[in-house]
């Protein structure tokens, strides 16, 4: 999917944490596979087209697994960002929380 997106000049893509919910695949295995694939893809690309790759996570246990794996790879990511070929910044990551689902719906205005 990453190569297809790049070949089609897509600047951003999002993936769900596949099979970590209803199918019961171990959340740590999903986190390792997805983050390693994304980071390895970005490290190999000299000029990546994808500027935003998001992983959609809907529960705290899955988030914890991804956060743990990202923290294990953080020093490698930071080192490659500063040493990157030709001064490139390389891949990075940040956590973007979903909007709260507890927000009250807007009332409809009467006309």
PyMOL commands that set and color helices and strands:
alter all, ss='L'
color gray80, all
select helices_A, chain A and resi 2-7+27-44+60-83+85-87
alter helices_A, ss='H'
color red, helices_A
select strands_A, chain A and resi 12-16+52-56
alter strands_A, ss='S'
color yellow, strands_A
deselect
rebuild
show_as cartoon
